[in-house]
Amino acid sequence: MKELPVSKEQIPKHIAIIMDGNGRWAQAKGLDRTEGHAAGANSVKKIVERCVQLGVRYLTLYSFSTENWSRPETEIDALMKLLLIKLASEVPELKKQGIKLLHYGSRDNFSKEVLDALDLACKETADGETLTIGLALDYSGRSELVHAVSKLVASGESVTNESIEANLYTAGIPDPELLVRTAGEYRVSNFLLWQIAYSEIYVTATCWPDFGEDELDTAIIDFASRTRKFGAVK
């Protein structure tokens, strides 16, 4: 395993990634956008393997936003088919490696076939303790906050930082220390709006299909060089 020039304590335990640029990567190569998504799925596997090697405990992937439903139907159908294929093919190996899958987001718009596959994948990997992968699918940070506050209002519970966190999709998961954004975009795109309040942000011009182990290592080394003050003075 390639060693990093940082201590184990400097490696973030939770990394969140906005996986962007699949379509642009494909178009630049004269390919269909769906081929970009397939290439992006291969990058996920590489990054998961590297996170396991480095001892990262949580990896949250922005896979499909609520806004993505506005894309052409043919592209959405291809994405859903790719998701089904990957869940079916990768879950046995994830289970073997002790990797847990969780779904963050709405369940309202997916087909029964996709929901059944997601639920089975999460159930089959529920005992994993090596790495927890959060798949943000039909996810919207604003909708997540509305979801959490609505549950509190309905229950009559007081609205506090702690009660909101307990009702987020990510309840029980520590906030990400590092947020990686690919394809050179300088925005958080409605992702983990509550959870990234103090996350360090790393932006790379690399499109997601070209984002591999070396790119992740570079992001972690950059993270390790920063002084995290959380509003205090050091």
Disulfide bonds with the S-S distance in Angstrom:
none
